[in-house]
Amino acid sequence: GASTGPAGLTPGATFPQNATGLTYGSSLGALNEAGVPDLVLVIATNGKQGYVYKSALNAADGSNVSTLQGAAAWDAGGASVSHTIAVYAEDGTTVIGSFTISPASSGAVPPGSPLNPG
């Protein structure tokens, strides 16, 4: 039979866990939100490779909006400003840089993100 990974991941895909139990890795190949690790691989503005919290990334790019009112509020304010979030080492606590999502990329996967490496 066909190999299947955890729900939301491509078949055979798994993520390592850090000492606190958070999963980390690239979200490339994720079939849905369930396939995205807790700490998502990015390249910080200083050129260092590190991880951003999935929840912070979703808040910064508007992905966490789940209601029409929330979408209207996002369009009125959050979508028009840059959002900078901390980039961590794989431990999820050591800050090694920052990651900026610009208004031009709001509503889309940010350039340089594992989902959009170009």
Summary of the structure (lengths in Angstrom):
residues: 118
radius of gyration: 14.8
end to end distance: 35.1
largest distance: 49.4
contacts: 325
relative contact order: 0.18
helix: 22%
strand: 25%
